[in-house]
Amino acid sequence: TDILRMLDAFETMPSTTSSPSGRRAFSPNFDVHETEHEYVLEGELPGLSDKKNVSIEFTDDRTILVHGKIERSMKGWSDEQGNIQSIEAGEEPKKLEGKEEEKKEEKKQKSPKFWVSERSVGEFSRSFSFPTQVDVDRVKAGLDNGILKLVVPKLEKKAGRKIEVA
């Protein structure tokens, strides 16, 4: 049907946009599942090695916001002279091997020319609203092999209490 085709087209649209800073922004993929006592969110953030580049906060008592940035890092590519180079997070290329003195007249090495750039790099943001109240003080987060795992406990319902008249 038409609505199914429209939903399918929406799912295949690229999830990158430009941010105000001019960098590419994207929305990372997450799996979210619920157990009896908690919600578990697992998001793909390949290339995120510095935990300082991700921020997790509650915008209200039921909505969590995950945002940050992933920067491109390339190690071990060779320039035209065969020297092995490295680029970390947008810095100028630097030599990894060879102790030859560079002449001042030599122009700076350029970054490699990309033919295809499909990796998700830049700023990212994703928010989730939970259907029940959650215990914001007991949320746990971990990052392992590019997977961000959040465990969000449900707020335990207080049992009713009977009060006897004295």
Contact map, one row per residue, 1 for C-alpha under 8 A:
1111100000000000000000000000000000000000000000000000000000000000000000000000000000000000000000000000000000000000000000000000000000000000000000000000000000000000000000
1111110000000000000000000000000000000000000000000000000000000000000000000000000000000000000000000000000000000000000000000000000000000000000000000000000000000000000000
1111111000000000000000000000000000000000000000000000000000000000000000000000000000000000000000000000000000000000000000000000000000000000000000000000000000000000000000
1111111100000000000000000000000000000000000000000000000000000000000000000000000000000000000000000000000000000000000000000000000000000000000000000000000000000000000000
1111111110000000000000000000000000000000000000000000000000000000000000000000000000000000000000000000000000000000000000000000000000000000000000000000000000000000000000
0111111111000000000000000000000000000000000000000000000000000000000000000000000000000000000000000000000000000000000000000000000000000000000000000000000000000000000000
0011111111100000000000000000000000000000000000000000000000000000000000000000000000000000000000000000000000000000000000000000000000000000000000000000000000000000000000
0001111111110000000000000000000000000000000000000000000000000000000000000000000000000000000000000000000000000000000000000000000000000000000000000000000000000000000000
0000111111111000000000000000000000000000000000000000000000000000000000000000000000000000000000000000000000000000000000000000000000000000000000000000000000000000000000
0000011111111000000000000000000000000000000000000000000000000000000000000000000000000000000000000000000000000000000000000000000000000000000000000000000000000000000000
0000001111111000000000000000000000000000000000000000000000000000000000000000000000000000000000000000000000000000000000000000000000000000000000000000000000000000000000
0000000111111100000000000000000000000000000000000000000000000000000000000000000000000000000000000000000000000000000000000000000000000000000000000000000000000000000000
0000000011111110000000000000000000000000000000000000000000000000000000000000000000000000000000000000000000000000000000000000000000000000000000000000000000000000000000
0000000000011111000000000000000000000000000000000000000000000000000000000000000000000000000000000000000000000000000000000000000000000000000000000000000000000000000000
0000000000001111100000000110000000000000000000000000000000000000000000000000000000000000000000000000000000000000000000000000000000000000000000000000000000000000000000
0000000000000111110000011110000000000000000000000000000000000000000000000000000000000000000000000000000000000000000000000000000000000000000000000000000000000000000000
0000000000000011111000011100000000000000000000000000000000000000000000000000000000000000000000000000000000000000000000000000000000000000000000000000000000000000000000
0000000000000001111111111000000000000000000000000000000000000000000000000000000000000000000000000000000000000000000000000000000000000000000000000000000000000000000000
0000000000000000111111111000000000000000000000000000000000000000000000000000000000000000000000000000000000000000000000000010000000000000000000000000000000000000000000
0000000000000000011111100000000000000000000000000000000000000000000000000000000000000000000000000000000000000000000000000000000000000000000000000000000000000000000000
0000000000000000011111100000000000000000000000000000000000000000000000000000000000000000000000000000000000000000000000000000000000000000000000000000000000000000000000
0000000000000000011111110000000000000000000000000000000000000000000000000000000000000000000000000000000000000000000000000000000000000000000000000000000000000000000000
0000000000000000011111111000000000000000000000000000000000000000000000000000000000000000000000000000000000000000000000000110000000000000000000000000000000000000000000
0000000000000001111001111100000000000000000000000000000000000000000000000000000000000000000000000000000000000000000000001110000000000000000000000000000000000000000000
0000000000000001111000111110000000000000000000000000000000000000000000000000000000000000000000000000000000000000000000001111100000000000000000000000000000000000000000
0000000000000011100000011111000000000000000000000000000000000000000000000000000000000000000000000000000000000000000000011111100000000000000000000000000000000000000000
0000000000000011000000001111100000000000000000000000000000000000000000000000000000000000000000000000000000000000000000000001110000000000000000000000000000000000000000
0000000000000000000000000111110000000000001110000000000000000000000000000000000000000000000000000000000000000000000000000001110000000000000000000000000000000000000000
0000000000000000000000000011111000000000001100000000000000000000000000000000000000000000000000000000000000000000000000000000000000000000000000000000000000000000000000
0000000000000000000000000001111100000000111100000000000000000000000000000000000000000000000000000000000000000000000000000000000000000000000000000000000000000000000000
0000000000000000000000000000111110000000111000000000000000000000000000000000000000000000000000000000000000000000000000000000000000000000000000000000000000000000000000
0000000000000000000000000000011111000011110000000000000000000000000000000000000000000000000000000000000000000000000000000000000000000000000000000000000000000000000000
0000000000000000000000000000001111100011100000000000000000000000000000000000000000000000000000000000000000000000000000000000000000000000000000000000000000000000000000
0000000000000000000000000000000111111111000000000000000000000000000000000000000000000000000000000000000000000000000000000000000000000000000000000000000000000000000000
0000000000000000000000000000000011111111000000000000000000000000000000000000000000000000000000000000000000000000000000000000000000000000000000000000000000000000000000
0000000000000000000000000000000001111100000000000000000000000000000000000000000000000000000000000000000000000000000000000000000000000000000000000000000000000000000000
0000000000000000000000000000000001111110000000000000000000000000000000000000000000000000000000000000000000000000000000000000000000000000000000000000000011000000000000
0000000000000000000000000000000001111111000000000000000000000000000000000000000000000000000000000000000000000000000000000000000000000000000000000000001111000000000000
0000000000000000000000000000000111101111100000000000000000000000000000000000000000000000000000000000000000000000000000000000000000000000000000000000001111000000000000
0000000000000000000000000000000111100111110000000000000000000000000000000000000000000000000000000000000000000000000000000000000000000000000000000000111100000000000000
0000000000000000000000000000011110000011111000000000000000000000000000000000000000000000000000000000000000000000000000000000000000000000000000000001111000000000000000
0000000000000000000000000000011100000001111100000000000000000000000000000000000000000000000000000000000000000000000000000000000000000000000000000011110000000000000000
0000000000000000000000000001111000000000111110000000000000000000000000000000000000000000000000000000000000000000000000000000000000000000000000000011100000000000000000
0000000000000000000000000001110000000000011111000000000000000000000000000000000000000000000000000000000000000000000000000000000000000000000000000111000000000000000000
0000000000000000000000000001000000000000001111110000000000000000000001000000000000000000000000000000000000000000000000000000000000000000000000000111000000000000000000
0000000000000000000000000000000000000000000111110000000000000000000000000000000000000000000000000000000000000000000000000000000000000000000000001110000000000000000000
0000000000000000000000000000000000000000000011111000000000000000000001111000000000000000000000000000000000000000000000000000000000000000000000000100000000000000000000
0000000000000000000000000000000000000000000011111110100000000000000011100000000000000000000000000000000000000000000000000000000000000000000000000100000000000000000000
0000000000000000000000000000000000000000000000111110000000000000000000000000000000000000000000000000000000000000000000000000000000000000000000000100000000000000000000
0000000000000000000000000000000000000000000000011111110000000000000000000000000000000000000000000000000000000000000000000000000000000000000000000000000000000000000000
0000000000000000000000000000000000000000000000011111110000000000000000000000000000000000000000000000000000000000000000000000000000000000000000100000000000000000000000
0000000000000000000000000000000000000000000000000111111000000000000000000000000000000000000000000000000000000000000000000000000000000000000000000000000000000000000000
0000000000000000000000000000000000000000000000010111111000000000000111000000000000000000000000000000000000000000000000000000000000000000000000000000000000000000000000
0000000000000000000000000000000000000000000000000111111100000000011110000000000000000000000000000000000000000000000000000000000000000000000000000000000000000000000000
0000000000000000000000000000000000000000000000000001111110000000111100000000000000000000000000000000000000000000000000000000000000000000000000000000000000000000000000
0000000000000000000000000000000000000000000000000000011111000001111000000000000000000000000000000000000000000000000000000000000000000000000000000000000000000000000000
0000000000000000000000000000000000000000000000000000001111100001110000000000000000000000000000000000000000000000000000000000000000000000000000000000000000000000000000
0000000000000000000000000000000000000000000000000000000111111111100000000000000000000000000000000000000000000000000000000000000000000001000000000000000000000000000000
0000000000000000000000000000000000000000000000000000000011111111100000000000000000000000000000000000000000000000000000000000000000000000000000000000000000000000000000
0000000000000000000000000000000000000000000000000000000001111111000000000000000000000000000000000000000000000000000000000000000000000000000000000000000000000000000000
0000000000000000000000000000000000000000000000000000000001111110000000000000000000000000000000000000000000000000000000000000000000001101000000000000000000000000000000
0000000000000000000000000000000000000000000000000000000001111111000000000000000000000000000000000000000000000000000000000000000011111100000000000000000000000000000000
0000000000000000000000000000000000000000000000000000000001111111100000000000000000000000000000000000000000000000000000000000001111000000000000000000000000000000000000
0000000000000000000000000000000000000000000000000000000111110111110000000000000000000000000000000000000000000000000000000000001110000000000000000000000000000000000000
0000000000000000000000000000000000000000000000000000001111100011111000000000000000000000000000000000000000000000000000000000111100000000000000000000000000000000000000
0000000000000000000000000000000000000000000000000000011110000001111100000000000000000000000000000000000000000000000000000000111000000000000000000000000000000000000000
0000000000000000000000000000000000000000000000000000011100000000111110000000000000000000000000000000000000000000000000000011110000000000000000000000000000000000000000
0000000000000000000000000000000000000000000000000000111000000000011111000000000000000000000000000000000000000000000000000011100000000000000000000000000000000000000000
0000000000000000000000000000000000000000000000010000110000000000001111100000000000000000000000000000000000000000000000001111000000000000000000000000000000000000000000
0000000000000000000000000000000000000000000010110000100000000000000111110000000000000000000000000000000000000000000000011111000000000000000000000000000000000000000000
0000000000000000000000000000000000000000000000110000000000000000000011111000000000000000110000000000000000000000000000001100000000000000000000000000000000000000000000
0000000000000000000000000000000000000000000000100000000000000000000001111100000000000001110000000000000000000000000000001000000000000000000000000000000000000000000000
0000000000000000000000000000000000000000000000100000000000000000000000111110000000000011110000000000000000000000000000000000000000000000000000000000000000000000000000
0000000000000000000000000000000000000000000000000000000000000000000000011111100000000111000000000000000000000000000000000000000000000000000000000000000000000000000000
0000000000000000000000000000000000000000000000000000000000000000000000001111100000001111000000000000000000000000000000000000000000000000000000000000000000000000000000
0000000000000000000000000000000000000000000000000000000000000000000000000111110000011100000000010000000000000000000000000000000000000000000000000000000000000000000000
0000000000000000000000000000000000000000000000000000000000000000000000000111111000011100000000000000000000000000000000000000000000000000000000000000000000000000000000
0000000000000000000000000000000000000000000000000000000000000000000000000001111111111000000000000000000000000000000000000000000000000000000000000000000000000000000000
0000000000000000000000000000000000000000000000000000000000000000000000000000111111111000000000000000000000001001000000000000000000000000000000000000000000000000000000
0000000000000000000000000000000000000000000000000000000000000000000000000000011111100000000000000000000000000000000000000000000000000000000000000000000000000000000000
0000000000000000000000000000000000000000000000000000000000000000000000000000011111100000000000000000000000000000000000000000000000000000000000000000000000000000000000
0000000000000000000000000000000000000000000000000000000000000000000000000000011111110000000000000000000000000000000000000000000000000000000000000000000000000000000000
0000000000000000000000000000000000000000000000000000000000000000000000000000011111111000000000111100000000000000000000000000000000000000000000000000000000000000000000
0000000000000000000000000000000000000000000000000000000000000000000000000001111001111100000000111000000000000000000000000000000000000000000000000000000000000000000000
0000000000000000000000000000000000000000000000000000000000000000000000000011111000111110000011111000000000000000000000000000000000000000000000000000000000000000000000
0000000000000000000000000000000000000000000000000000000000000000000000000111100000011111000011110000000000000000000000000000000000000000000000000000000000000000000000
0000000000000000000000000000000000000000000000000000000000000000000000001110000000001111111111000000000000000010000000000000000000000000000000000000000000000000000000
0000000000000000000000000000000000000000000000000000000000000000000000011110000000000111111000000000000000000000000000000000000000000000000000000000000000000000000000
0000000000000000000000000000000000000000000000000000000000000000000000111000000000000011111000000000000000000000000000000000000000000000000000000000000000000000000000
0000000000000000000000000000000000000000000000000000000000000000000000111000000000000011111100000000000000000000000000000000000000000000000000000000000000000000000000
0000000000000000000000000000000000000000000000000000000000000000000000000000000000000011111110000000000000000000000000000000000000000000000000000000000000000000000000
0000000000000000000000000000000000000000000000000000000000000000000000000000000000000010011111000000000000001110000000000000000000000000000000000000000000000000000000
0000000000000000000000000000000000000000000000000000000000000000000000000000000000001110001111100000000000001110000000000000000000000000000000000000000000000000000000
0000000000000000000000000000000000000000000000000000000000000000000000000000000000001110000111110000000000000000000000000000000000000000000000000000000000000000000000
0000000000000000000000000000000000000000000000000000000000000000000000000000000000111100000011111100000000000000000000000000000000000000000000000000000000000000000000
0000000000000000000000000000000000000000000000000000000000000000000000000001000000111100000001111100000000000000000000000000000000000000000000000000000000000000000000
0000000000000000000000000000000000000000000000000000000000000000000000000000000000111000000000111110000000000000000000000000000000000000000000000000000000000000000000
0000000000000000000000000000000000000000000000000000000000000000000000000000000000100000000000111111000000000000000000000000000000000000000000000000000000000000000000
0000000000000000000000000000000000000000000000000000000000000000000000000000000000000000000000001111100000000000000000000000000000000000000000000000000000000000000000
0000000000000000000000000000000000000000000000000000000000000000000000000000000000000000000000000111110000000000000000000000000000000000000000000000000000000000000000
0000000000000000000000000000000000000000000000000000000000000000000000000000000000000000000000000011111000000000000000000000000000000000000000000000000000000000000000
0000000000000000000000000000000000000000000000000000000000000000000000000000000000000000000000000001111101000000000000000000000000000000000000000000000000000000000000
0000000000000000000000000000000000000000000000000000000000000000000000000000000000000000000000000000111111000000000000000000000000000000000000000000000000000000000000
0000000000000000000000000000000000000000000000000000000000000000000000000000000000000000000000000000011111100000000000000000000000000000000000000000000000000000000000
0000000000000000000000000000000000000000000000000000000000000000000000000000000000000000000000000000001111100000000000000000000000000000000000000000000000000000000000
0000000000000000000000000000000000000000000000000000000000000000000000000000000000000000000000000000011111110000000000000000000000000000000000000000000000000000000000
0000000000000000000000000000000000000000000000000000000000000000000000000000000000000000000000000000000111111000000000000000000000000000000000000000000000000000000000
0000000000000000000000000000000000000000000000000000000000000000000000000000000000000000000000000000000001111100000000000000000000000000000000000000000000000000000000
0000000000000000000000000000000000000000000000000000000000000000000000000000001000000000000110000000000000111110000000000000000000000000000000000000000000000000000000
0000000000000000000000000000000000000000000000000000000000000000000000000000000000000000000110000000000000011111000000000000000000000000000000000000000000000000000000
0000000000000000000000000000000000000000000000000000000000000000000000000000000000000010000110000000000000001111100000000000000000000000000000000000000000000000000000
0000000000000000000000000000000000000000000000000000000000000000000000000000001000000000000000000000000000000111110000000000000000000000000000000000000000000000000000
0000000000000000000000000000000000000000000000000000000000000000000000000000000000000000000000000000000000000011111000000000000000000000000000000000000000000000000000
0000000000000000000000000000000000000000000000000000000000000000000000000000000000000000000000000000000000000001111110000000000000000000000000000000000000000000000000
0000000000000000000000000000000000000000000000000000000000000000000000000000000000000000000000000000000000000000111110000000000000000000000000000000000000000000000000
0000000000000000000000000000000000000000000000000000000000000000000000000000000000000000000000000000000000000000011111000000000000000000000000000000000000000000000000
0000000000000000000000000000000000000000000000000000000000000000000000000000000000000000000000000000000000000000011111100000000000000000000000000000000000000000000000
0000000000000000000000000000000000000000000000000000000000000000000000000000000000000000000000000000000000000000000111110000000000000000000000000000000000000000000000
0000000000000000000000000000000000000000000000000000000000000000000000000000000000000000000000000000000000000000000011111000000000000000000000000000000000000000000000
0000000000000000000000000100000000000000000000000000000000000000000001000000000000000000000000000000000000000000000001111100000000000000000000000000000000000000000000
0000000000000000000000011100000000000000000000000000000000000000000011110000000000000000000000000000000000000000000000111110000000000000000000000000000000000000000000
0000000000000000000000111100000000000000000000000000000000000000000011100000000000000000000000000000000000000000000000011111000000000000000000000000000000000000000000
0000000000000000001000111100000000000000000000000000000000000000001111000000000000000000000000000000000000000000000000001111100000000000000000000000000000000000000000
0000000000000000000000001111000000000000000000000000000000000000001111000000000000000000000000000000000000000000000000000111110000000000000000000000000000000000000000
0000000000000000000000001111000000000000000000000000000000000000111100000000000000000000000000000000000000000000000000000011111000000000000000000000000000000000000000
0000000000000000000000000011000000000000000000000000000000000000111000000000000000000000000000000000000000000000000000000001111100000000000000000000000000000000000000
0000000000000000000000000000000000000000000000000000000000000011110000000000000000000000000000000000000000000000000000000000111110000000000000000000000000000000000000
0000000000000000000000000000000000000000000000000000000000000011100000000000000000000000000000000000000000000000000000000000011111000000000000000000000000000000000000
0000000000000000000000000000000000000000000000000000000000000111000000000000000000000000000000000000000000000000000000000000001111100000000000000000000000000000000000
0000000000000000000000000000000000000000000000000000000000000110000000000000000000000000000000000000000000000000000000000000000111111100000000000000000000000000000000
0000000000000000000000000000000000000000000000000000000000000100000000000000000000000000000000000000000000000000000000000000000011111000000000000000000000000000000000
0000000000000000000000000000000000000000000000000000000000000100000000000000000000000000000000000000000000000000000000000000000001111100000000000000000001100000000000
0000000000000000000000000000000000000000000000000000000000001100000000000000000000000000000000000000000000000000000000000000000001111110000000000000000001100000000000
0000000000000000000000000000000000000000000000000000000000001100000000000000000000000000000000000000000000000000000000000000000001011111000000000000000111100000000000
0000000000000000000000000000000000000000000000000000000000000000000000000000000000000000000000000000000000000000000000000000000000001111111000000000000111100000000000
0000000000000000000000000000000000000000000000000000000001001000000000000000000000000000000000000000000000000000000000000000000000000111111000000000000110000000000000
0000000000000000000000000000000000000000000000000000000000000000000000000000000000000000000000000000000000000000000000000000000000000011111000000000000000000000000000
0000000000000000000000000000000000000000000000000000000000000000000000000000000000000000000000000000000000000000000000000000000000000011111100000000000110000000000000
0000000000000000000000000000000000000000000000000000000000000000000000000000000000000000000000000000000000000000000000000000000000000011111110000000011110000000000000
0000000000000000000000000000000000000000000000000000000000000000000000000000000000000000000000000000000000000000000000000000000000000000011111000000011100000000000000
0000000000000000000000000000000000000000000000000000000000000000000000000000000000000000000000000000000000000000000000000000000000000000001111100001111000000000000000
0000000000000000000000000000000000000000000000000000000000000000000000000000000000000000000000000000000000000000000000000000000000000000000111110001110000000000000000
0000000000000000000000000000000000000000000000000010000000000000000000000000000000000000000000000000000000000000000000000000000000000000000011111111100000000000000000
0000000000000000000000000000000000000000000000000000000000000000000000000000000000000000000000000000000000000000000000000000000000000000000001111111000000000000000000
0000000000000000000000000000000000000000000001000000000000000000000000000000000000000000000000000000000000000000000000000000000000000000000000111110000000000000000000
0000000000000000000000000000000000000000000111111000000000000000000000000000000000000000000000000000000000000000000000000000000000000000000000111111000000000000000000
0000000000000000000000000000000000000000011111000000000000000000000000000000000000000000000000000000000000000000000000000000000000000000000000111111100000000000000000
0000000000000000000000000000000000000000111110000000000000000000000000000000000000000000000000000000000000000000000000000000000000000000000011110111110000000000000000
0000000000000000000000000000000000000001111000000000000000000000000000000000000000000000000000000000000000000000000000000000000000000000000011100011111000000000000000
0000000000000000000000000000000000000001110000000000000000000000000000000000000000000000000000000000000000000000000000000000000000000000001111000001111100000000000000
0000000000000000000000000000000000000111100000000000000000000000000000000000000000000000000000000000000000000000000000000000000000000000001110000000111110000000000000
0000000000000000000000000000000000000111000000000000000000000000000000000000000000000000000000000000000000000000000000000000000000000111011100000000011111000000000000
0000000000000000000000000000000000001110000000000000000000000000000000000000000000000000000000000000000000000000000000000000000000000111011000000000001111100000000000
0000000000000000000000000000000000001110000000000000000000000000000000000000000000000000000000000000000000000000000000000000000000011110000000000000000111110000000000
0000000000000000000000000000000000000000000000000000000000000000000000000000000000000000000000000000000000000000000000000000000000011110000000000000000011111000000000
0000000000000000000000000000000000000000000000000000000000000000000000000000000000000000000000000000000000000000000000000000000000000000000000000000000001111100000000
0000000000000000000000000000000000000000000000000000000000000000000000000000000000000000000000000000000000000000000000000000000000000000000000000000000000111110000000
0000000000000000000000000000000000000000000000000000000000000000000000000000000000000000000000000000000000000000000000000000000000000000000000000000000000011111000000
0000000000000000000000000000000000000000000000000000000000000000000000000000000000000000000000000000000000000000000000000000000000000000000000000000000000001111100000
0000000000000000000000000000000000000000000000000000000000000000000000000000000000000000000000000000000000000000000000000000000000000000000000000000000000000111110000
0000000000000000000000000000000000000000000000000000000000000000000000000000000000000000000000000000000000000000000000000000000000000000000000000000000000000011111000
0000000000000000000000000000000000000000000000000000000000000000000000000000000000000000000000000000000000000000000000000000000000000000000000000000000000000001111100
0000000000000000000000000000000000000000000000000000000000000000000000000000000000000000000000000000000000000000000000000000000000000000000000000000000000000000111110
0000000000000000000000000000000000000000000000000000000000000000000000000000000000000000000000000000000000000000000000000000000000000000000000000000000000000000011111
0000000000000000000000000000000000000000000000000000000000000000000000000000000000000000000000000000000000000000000000000000000000000000000000000000000000000000001111
0000000000000000000000000000000000000000000000000000000000000000000000000000000000000000000000000000000000000000000000000000000000000000000000000000000000000000000111
